[in-house]
Amino acid sequence: QDPTNLYIANLPLNWTEQNLEALLSPFGLVISTRILRNQSGVSRGVGFARMEGKETCDKIIQQFNGVTHDPLLVKFADSGKKHKRHSYSQESVAFTSEVTVNQDK
């Protein structure tokens, strides 16, 4: 796991690397961004961002946790080795909007 490399999921499909950089740049220096695309060049809604340091990544994860309107997932990216997929770990944070549920019937 690289503490300066973020994995970001559930991105809008029309986003580019520039959109991702614009989202993250207020938190610190963005070294690089990459949006994963299919063979046709269409976004998969997943990207990576390499930031200047772990503290910057921590700020980004903390800032977006539960605050955005659309659910995003941001976590530290794996080191590139293939691992079994697990449910969310402590290092991953799901971005969700707050939802109030009325259970009165």
mmCIF file of the C-alpha atoms, coordinates in Angstrom:
data_MODEL
# 
_entry.id   MODEL 
# 
loop_
_atom_site.group_PDB 
_atom_site.id 
_atom_site.type_symbol 
_atom_site.label_atom_id 
_atom_site.label_alt_id 
_atom_site.label_comp_id 
_atom_site.label_asym_id 
_atom_site.label_entity_id 
_atom_site.label_seq_id 
_atom_site.pdbx_PDB_ins_code 
_atom_site.Cartn_x 
_atom_site.Cartn_y 
_atom_site.Cartn_z 
_atom_site.occupancy 
_atom_site.B_iso_or_equiv 
_atom_site.pdbx_formal_charge 
_atom_site.auth_seq_id 
_atom_site.auth_comp_id 
_atom_site.auth_asym_id 
_atom_site.auth_atom_id 
_atom_site.pdbx_PDB_model_num 
ATOM 1   C CA . GLN A 1 1   ? 0.000   0.000   0.000   1.00 0.00 ? 1   GLN A CA 1 
ATOM 2   C CA . ASP A 1 2   ? 1.350   3.406   -1.014  1.00 0.00 ? 2   ASP A CA 1 
ATOM 3   C CA . PRO A 1 3   ? 0.265   6.087   1.483   1.00 0.00 ? 3   PRO A CA 1 
ATOM 4   C CA . THR A 1 4   ? 0.294   8.773   -1.224  1.00 0.00 ? 4   THR A CA 1 
ATOM 5   C CA . ASN A 1 5   ? -1.821  6.942   -3.814  1.00 0.00 ? 5   ASN A CA 1 
ATOM 6   C CA . LEU A 1 6   ? -5.611  7.169   -3.541  1.00 0.00 ? 6   LEU A CA 1 
ATOM 7   C CA . TYR A 1 7   ? -8.160  4.889   -5.168  1.00 0.00 ? 7   TYR A CA 1 
ATOM 8   C CA . ILE A 1 8   ? -11.405 6.700   -5.961  1.00 0.00 ? 8   ILE A CA 1 
ATOM 9   C CA . ALA A 1 9   ? -14.537 4.881   -7.114  1.00 0.00 ? 9   ALA A CA 1 
ATOM 10  C CA . ASN A 1 10  ? -18.032 5.913   -8.217  1.00 0.00 ? 10  ASN A CA 1 
ATOM 11  C CA . LEU A 1 11  ? -16.755 8.906   -10.159 1.00 0.00 ? 11  LEU A CA 1 
ATOM 12  C CA . PRO A 1 12  ? -19.137 10.448  -12.694 1.00 0.00 ? 12  PRO A CA 1 
ATOM 13  C CA . LEU A 1 13  ? -18.580 8.673   -16.009 1.00 0.00 ? 13  LEU A CA 1 
ATOM 14  C CA . ASN A 1 14  ? -18.017 11.960  -17.840 1.00 0.00 ? 14  ASN A CA 1 
ATOM 15  C CA . TRP A 1 15  ? -15.119 12.999  -15.579 1.00 0.00 ? 15  TRP A CA 1 
ATOM 16  C CA . THR A 1 16  ? -11.597 13.425  -16.902 1.00 0.00 ? 16  THR A CA 1 
ATOM 17  C CA . GLU A 1 17  ? -8.261  13.466  -15.124 1.00 0.00 ? 17  GLU A CA 1 
ATOM 18  C CA . GLN A 1 18  ? -8.600  17.255  -14.995 1.00 0.00 ? 18  GLN A CA 1 
ATOM 19  C CA . ASN A 1 19  ? -11.911 17.020  -13.106 1.00 0.00 ? 19  ASN A CA 1 
ATOM 20  C CA . LEU A 1 20  ? -10.328 14.695  -10.568 1.00 0.00 ? 20  LEU A CA 1 
ATOM 21  C CA . GLU A 1 21  ? -7.340  17.006  -10.171 1.00 0.00 ? 21  GLU A CA 1 
ATOM 22  C CA . ALA A 1 22  ? -9.644  20.007  -9.692  1.00 0.00 ? 22  ALA A CA 1 
ATOM 23  C CA . LEU A 1 23  ? -11.529 18.138  -6.956  1.00 0.00 ? 23  LEU A CA 1 
ATOM 24  C CA . LEU A 1 24  ? -8.361  17.240  -5.058  1.00 0.00 ? 24  LEU A CA 1 
ATOM 25  C CA . SER A 1 25  ? -6.035  20.211  -5.643  1.00 0.00 ? 25  SER A CA 1 
ATOM 26  C CA . PRO A 1 26  ? -7.484  22.375  -2.830  1.00 0.00 ? 26  PRO A CA 1 
ATOM 27  C CA . PHE A 1 27  ? -6.055  19.814  -0.386  1.00 0.00 ? 27  PHE A CA 1 
ATOM 28  C CA . GLY A 1 28  ? -2.492  19.871  -1.665  1.00 0.00 ? 28  GLY A CA 1 
ATOM 29  C CA . LEU A 1 29  ? -0.211  19.134  -4.569  1.00 0.00 ? 29  LEU A CA 1 
ATOM 30  C CA . VAL A 1 30  ? -1.642  16.557  -6.977  1.00 0.00 ? 30  VAL A CA 1 
ATOM 31  C CA . ILE A 1 31  ? 1.260   14.619  -8.493  1.00 0.00 ? 31  ILE A CA 1 
ATOM 32  C CA . SER A 1 32  ? -0.849  12.691  -11.009 1.00 0.00 ? 32  SER A CA 1 
ATOM 33  C CA . THR A 1 33  ? -4.357  11.473  -11.740 1.00 0.00 ? 33  THR A CA 1 
ATOM 34  C CA . ARG A 1 34  ? -5.626  8.613   -13.854 1.00 0.00 ? 34  ARG A CA 1 
ATOM 35  C CA . ILE A 1 35  ? -9.138  7.542   -14.811 1.00 0.00 ? 35  ILE A CA 1 
ATOM 36  C CA . LEU A 1 36  ? -9.559  3.888   -15.768 1.00 0.00 ? 36  LEU A CA 1 
ATOM 37  C CA . ARG A 1 37  ? -11.303 3.431   -19.115 1.00 0.00 ? 37  ARG A CA 1 
ATOM 38  C CA . ASN A 1 38  ? -12.639 0.467   -21.061 1.00 0.00 ? 38  ASN A CA 1 
ATOM 39  C CA . GLN A 1 39  ? -11.366 -0.500  -24.515 1.00 0.00 ? 39  GLN A CA 1 
ATOM 40  C CA . SER A 1 40  ? -13.742 2.020   -26.088 1.00 0.00 ? 40  SER A CA 1 
ATOM 41  C CA . GLY A 1 41  ? -12.278 4.829   -24.007 1.00 0.00 ? 41  GLY A CA 1 
ATOM 42  C CA . VAL A 1 42  ? -15.336 5.184   -21.767 1.00 0.00 ? 42  VAL A CA 1 
ATOM 43  C CA . SER A 1 43  ? -14.656 5.839   -18.093 1.00 0.00 ? 43  SER A CA 1 
ATOM 44  C CA . ARG A 1 44  ? -15.200 2.984   -15.663 1.00 0.00 ? 44  ARG A CA 1 
ATOM 45  C CA . GLY A 1 45  ? -15.979 5.485   -12.901 1.00 0.00 ? 45  GLY A CA 1 
ATOM 46  C CA . VAL A 1 46  ? -12.742 4.601   -11.113 1.00 0.00 ? 46  VAL A CA 1 
ATOM 47  C CA . GLY A 1 47  ? -9.533  6.564   -10.801 1.00 0.00 ? 47  GLY A CA 1 
ATOM 48  C CA . PHE A 1 48  ? -6.279  7.003   -8.956  1.00 0.00 ? 48  PHE A CA 1 
ATOM 49  C CA . ALA A 1 49  ? -4.627  10.116  -7.610  1.00 0.00 ? 49  ALA A CA 1 
ATOM 50  C CA . ARG A 1 50  ? -1.080  10.401  -6.334  1.00 0.00 ? 50  ARG A CA 1 
ATOM 51  C CA . MET A 1 51  ? -0.763  13.181  -3.790  1.00 0.00 ? 51  MET A CA 1 
ATOM 52  C CA . GLU A 1 52  ? 2.212   14.917  -2.193  1.00 0.00 ? 52  GLU A CA 1 
ATOM 53  C CA . GLY A 1 53  ? 1.978   13.086  1.121   1.00 0.00 ? 53  GLY A CA 1 
ATOM 54  C CA . LYS A 1 54  ? 0.018   10.836  3.442   1.00 0.00 ? 54  LYS A CA 1 
ATOM 55  C CA . GLU A 1 55  ? -1.290  13.799  5.418   1.00 0.00 ? 55  GLU A CA 1 
ATOM 56  C CA . THR A 1 56  ? -2.857  15.200  2.253   1.00 0.00 ? 56  THR A CA 1 
ATOM 57  C CA . CYS A 1 57  ? -4.492  11.841  1.514   1.00 0.00 ? 57  CYS A CA 1 
ATOM 58  C CA . ASP A 1 58  ? -5.799  11.643  5.075   1.00 0.00 ? 58  ASP A CA 1 
ATOM 59  C CA . LYS A 1 59  ? -7.340  15.124  4.705   1.00 0.00 ? 59  LYS A CA 1 
ATOM 60  C CA . ILE A 1 60  ? -9.053  14.134  1.454   1.00 0.00 ? 60  ILE A CA 1 
ATOM 61  C CA . ILE A 1 61  ? -10.512 10.953  2.940   1.00 0.00 ? 61  ILE A CA 1 
ATOM 62  C CA . GLN A 1 62  ? -11.652 12.830  6.044   1.00 0.00 ? 62  GLN A CA 1 
ATOM 63  C CA . GLN A 1 63  ? -13.169 15.712  4.052   1.00 0.00 ? 63  GLN A CA 1 
ATOM 64  C CA . PHE A 1 64  ? -15.311 13.589  1.759   1.00 0.00 ? 64  PHE A CA 1 
ATOM 65  C CA . ASN A 1 65  ? -16.518 11.030  4.292   1.00 0.00 ? 65  ASN A CA 1 
ATOM 66  C CA . GLY A 1 66  ? -20.312 11.321  4.359   1.00 0.00 ? 66  GLY A CA 1 
ATOM 67  C CA . VAL A 1 67  ? -20.377 14.774  2.778   1.00 0.00 ? 67  VAL A CA 1 
ATOM 68  C CA . THR A 1 68  ? -20.914 14.363  -0.945  1.00 0.00 ? 68  THR A CA 1 
ATOM 69  C CA . HIS A 1 69  ? -24.241 14.033  -2.703  1.00 0.00 ? 69  HIS A CA 1 
ATOM 70  C CA . ASP A 1 70  ? -23.166 11.082  -4.806  1.00 0.00 ? 70  ASP A CA 1 
ATOM 71  C CA . PRO A 1 71  ? -21.591 8.060   -3.151  1.00 0.00 ? 71  PRO A CA 1 
ATOM 72  C CA . LEU A 1 72  ? -17.833 7.941   -3.728  1.00 0.00 ? 72  LEU A CA 1 
ATOM 73  C CA . LEU A 1 73  ? -15.320 5.472   -2.388  1.00 0.00 ? 73  LEU A CA 1 
ATOM 74  C CA . VAL A 1 74  ? -11.838 6.773   -1.609  1.00 0.00 ? 74  VAL A CA 1 
ATOM 75  C CA . LYS A 1 75  ? -9.120  4.688   -0.015  1.00 0.00 ? 75  LYS A CA 1 
ATOM 76  C CA . PHE A 1 76  ? -5.399  4.082   -0.192  1.00 0.00 ? 76  PHE A CA 1 
ATOM 77  C CA . ALA A 1 77  ? -4.604  2.204   -3.391  1.00 0.00 ? 77  ALA A CA 1 
ATOM 78  C CA . ASP A 1 78  ? -3.239  -1.330  -3.209  1.00 0.00 ? 78  ASP A CA 1 
ATOM 79  C CA . SER A 1 79  ? 0.412   -1.804  -4.067  1.00 0.00 ? 79  SER A CA 1 
ATOM 80  C CA . GLY A 1 80  ? -0.454  -3.400  -7.388  1.00 0.00 ? 80  GLY A CA 1 
ATOM 81  C CA . LYS A 1 81  ? -0.377  -6.979  -6.174  1.00 0.00 ? 81  LYS A CA 1 
ATOM 82  C CA . LYS A 1 82  ? -3.536  -8.940  -6.830  1.00 0.00 ? 82  LYS A CA 1 
ATOM 83  C CA . HIS A 1 83  ? -5.405  -9.578  -3.597  1.00 0.00 ? 83  HIS A CA 1 
ATOM 84  C CA . LYS A 1 84  ? -8.699  -11.228 -2.855  1.00 0.00 ? 84  LYS A CA 1 
ATOM 85  C CA . ARG A 1 85  ? -11.411 -8.630  -2.687  1.00 0.00 ? 85  ARG A CA 1 
ATOM 86  C CA . HIS A 1 86  ? -12.551 -8.020  0.851   1.00 0.00 ? 86  HIS A CA 1 
ATOM 87  C CA . SER A 1 87  ? -15.301 -5.872  2.223   1.00 0.00 ? 87  SER A CA 1 
ATOM 88  C CA . TYR A 1 88  ? -14.288 -2.339  3.121   1.00 0.00 ? 88  TYR A CA 1 
ATOM 89  C CA . SER A 1 89  ? -11.220 -2.209  5.321   1.00 0.00 ? 89  SER A CA 1 
ATOM 90  C CA . GLN A 1 90  ? -10.391 0.422   7.890   1.00 0.00 ? 90  GLN A CA 1 
ATOM 91  C CA . GLU A 1 91  ? -8.399  2.238   5.232   1.00 0.00 ? 91  GLU A CA 1 
ATOM 92  C CA . SER A 1 92  ? -11.361 2.671   2.922   1.00 0.00 ? 92  SER A CA 1 
ATOM 93  C CA . VAL A 1 93  ? -14.062 5.223   3.344   1.00 0.00 ? 93  VAL A CA 1 
ATOM 94  C CA . ALA A 1 94  ? -17.374 5.186   1.519   1.00 0.00 ? 94  ALA A CA 1 
ATOM 95  C CA . PHE A 1 95  ? -18.668 8.611   0.639   1.00 0.00 ? 95  PHE A CA 1 
ATOM 96  C CA . THR A 1 96  ? -22.381 8.777   1.171   1.00 0.00 ? 96  THR A CA 1 
ATOM 97  C CA . SER A 1 97  ? -24.896 11.512  1.544   1.00 0.00 ? 97  SER A CA 1 
ATOM 98  C CA . GLU A 1 98  ? -26.749 11.625  4.803   1.00 0.00 ? 98  GLU A CA 1 
ATOM 99  C CA . VAL A 1 99  ? -30.120 9.937   4.577   1.00 0.00 ? 99  VAL A CA 1 
ATOM 100 C CA . THR A 1 100 ? -32.921 10.288  7.088   1.00 0.00 ? 100 THR A CA 1 
ATOM 101 C CA . VAL A 1 101 ? -35.200 7.289   7.322   1.00 0.00 ? 101 VAL A CA 1 
ATOM 102 C CA . ASN A 1 102 ? -38.667 7.738   8.774   1.00 0.00 ? 102 ASN A CA 1 
ATOM 103 C CA . GLN A 1 103 ? -39.604 4.461   10.400  1.00 0.00 ? 103 GLN A CA 1 
ATOM 104 C CA . ASP A 1 104 ? -43.033 5.635   11.581  1.00 0.00 ? 104 ASP A CA 1 
ATOM 105 C CA . LYS A 1 105 ? -45.845 3.744   9.859   1.00 0.00 ? 105 LYS A CA 1 
# 
